[in-house]
Amino acid sequence: MRSRVFHAAALSIASASPLHAARPVAAPVPSFTAEQAQHGADLYQTACAMCHGADLNGNFQTPSLKGRLVANWAGTPLSRLTGYIQRAMPLMAPGTLSTEDATALVAFLLHENGAAPGKSPLPAVEKRQAFLKFPALAIGPDKSSAK
């Protein structure tokens, strides 16, 4: 009996602790395959690199897709990023990418920002992507932040 009271009190204190409440829960990195990331890399070179640069660092008119992208999209459902890419990109021909191509570009962006490919593909279904969040990946300092 004394043990139960002790455990209940310890649990109560731990859950009320400011340290416990302040810890963010990191979203898991969504799974994507190496093939998806490679398809995204190929698409990037033909549809995106002319504006965002071959190194993804952007320029004075276009944002970096490394580092800063993570800061801007971390915690956002992947369906929003995929939808944005599909609706607004590429700049010269918005709305021309298929859902599968936009999903492959998201897989490529995850990979280029430090996520490792897995065995399961990133789903191209919006409802499934809505439950997956862009992770707060750490790849080092954003060299484009001065732009």
C-alpha positions as CSV (number, residue, x, y, z in Angstrom):
1,M,0.0,0.0,0.0
2,R,2.8,2.4,0.9
3,S,4.5,1.6,-2.4
4,R,1.4,2.5,-4.4
5,V,1.0,5.9,-2.5
6,F,4.7,6.6,-3.2
7,H,4.4,5.8,-6.9
8,A,1.3,7.9,-7.2
9,A,2.9,10.9,-5.5
10,A,6.1,10.5,-7.6
11,L,4.0,10.4,-10.8
12,S,2.0,13.4,-9.7
13,I,5.2,15.4,-9.0
14,A,6.8,14.3,-12.3
15,S,3.8,15.3,-14.4
16,A,3.6,18.7,-12.7
17,S,7.3,19.4,-13.1
18,P,8.1,22.4,-15.3
19,L,11.0,20.5,-16.8
20,H,8.6,17.7,-17.8
21,A,6.1,20.2,-19.4
22,A,8.8,22.1,-21.2
23,R,10.3,19.2,-23.1
24,P,9.1,19.2,-26.7
25,V,8.0,16.0,-28.2
26,A,10.1,15.4,-31.4
27,A,8.1,14.2,-34.4
28,P,9.4,11.1,-35.9
29,V,11.1,11.4,-39.3
30,P,8.6,10.2,-41.9
31,S,9.8,7.2,-43.9
32,F,10.7,7.6,-47.5
33,T,12.7,5.3,-49.8
34,A,16.1,6.0,-51.5
35,E,14.3,5.6,-54.8
36,Q,11.8,8.3,-54.0
37,A,14.6,10.7,-52.9
38,Q,16.5,9.9,-56.1
39,H,13.3,10.6,-58.2
40,G,12.9,13.8,-56.3
41,A,16.6,14.7,-57.0
42,D,16.1,14.2,-60.7
43,L,12.9,16.3,-60.7
44,Y,14.7,19.0,-58.7
45,Q,17.4,19.3,-61.3
46,T,14.9,19.8,-64.1
47,A,12.2,21.8,-62.3
48,C,13.7,23.5,-59.3
49,A,17.4,24.1,-59.6
50,M,17.1,26.9,-62.0
51,C,15.5,29.1,-59.2
52,H,16.7,27.4,-55.9
53,G,20.2,26.5,-57.2
54,A,21.9,23.2,-57.7
55,D,23.0,23.3,-54.1
56,L,19.5,24.1,-52.7
57,N,20.9,27.3,-51.2
58,G,18.6,29.7,-53.1
59,N,19.6,33.2,-54.1
60,F,18.5,36.7,-53.4
61,Q,15.0,36.0,-54.9
62,T,14.4,32.4,-53.8
63,P,14.6,30.8,-50.4
64,S,17.1,28.2,-49.4
65,L,15.7,24.7,-49.3
66,K,18.3,23.6,-46.7
67,G,18.3,24.7,-43.0
68,R,15.9,27.5,-43.4
69,L,13.3,25.2,-44.9
70,V,13.4,23.1,-41.8
71,A,12.9,26.1,-39.6
72,N,10.0,27.3,-41.6
73,W,8.2,23.9,-42.1
74,A,9.1,21.9,-38.9
75,G,6.0,20.6,-37.2
76,T,3.9,21.2,-40.3
77,P,1.9,18.3,-41.9
78,L,3.7,17.1,-44.9
79,S,0.4,17.3,-46.8
80,R,0.8,21.2,-46.6
81,L,4.3,21.2,-48.1
82,T,3.4,18.6,-50.8
83,G,0.3,20.6,-51.6
84,Y,2.2,23.9,-51.8
85,I,4.8,22.4,-54.1
86,Q,2.1,20.9,-56.3
87,R,0.1,24.1,-56.5
88,A,2.8,26.7,-56.7
89,M,5.9,25.1,-58.2
90,P,7.7,25.3,-60.5
91,L,7.4,29.0,-60.8
92,M,7.2,28.9,-64.6
93,A,4.6,26.2,-64.7
94,P,2.7,26.0,-61.3
95,G,0.3,23.1,-60.9
96,T,2.1,20.8,-63.4
97,L,3.6,18.4,-60.9
98,S,1.7,15.2,-60.0
99,T,1.1,14.3,-56.4
100,E,3.7,11.5,-56.8
101,D,6.3,14.0,-58.1
102,A,5.6,16.5,-55.4
103,T,5.9,13.7,-52.8
104,A,9.2,12.6,-54.4
105,L,10.4,16.2,-54.1
106,V,9.4,16.2,-50.4
107,A,11.4,13.0,-49.9
108,F,14.4,14.6,-51.6
109,L,14.1,17.7,-49.3
110,L,13.9,15.4,-46.3
111,H,17.0,13.6,-47.5
112,E,18.9,16.8,-48.3
113,N,18.1,18.2,-44.8
114,G,19.6,15.2,-43.0
115,A,16.9,12.5,-42.9
116,A,18.0,8.9,-43.9
117,P,15.9,6.9,-46.3
118,G,14.0,3.9,-44.9
119,K,12.2,0.9,-46.3
120,S,8.7,2.4,-46.6
121,P,7.8,4.9,-49.2
122,L,6.4,8.3,-48.2
123,P,2.7,8.0,-49.0
124,A,1.4,10.1,-51.9
125,V,-2.1,10.2,-50.3
126,E,-2.9,13.6,-48.8
127,K,-4.9,12.2,-45.9
128,R,-2.0,10.0,-44.9
129,Q,0.5,12.8,-45.2
130,A,-1.7,15.0,-43.0
131,F,-0.6,12.8,-40.0
132,L,3.1,13.1,-40.8
133,K,5.0,16.2,-39.7
134,F,8.1,17.8,-41.2
135,P,10.7,16.9,-38.6
136,A,13.0,19.5,-36.9
137,L,16.1,18.0,-38.5
138,A,19.5,19.4,-37.4
139,I,22.0,19.6,-40.3
140,G,24.2,22.4,-39.1
141,P,24.1,26.2,-39.7
142,D,22.1,27.5,-42.6
143,K,24.6,29.1,-44.9
144,S,21.8,31.0,-46.7
145,S,20.5,32.9,-43.7
146,A,22.4,36.0,-44.7
147,K,20.5,36.1,-48.0
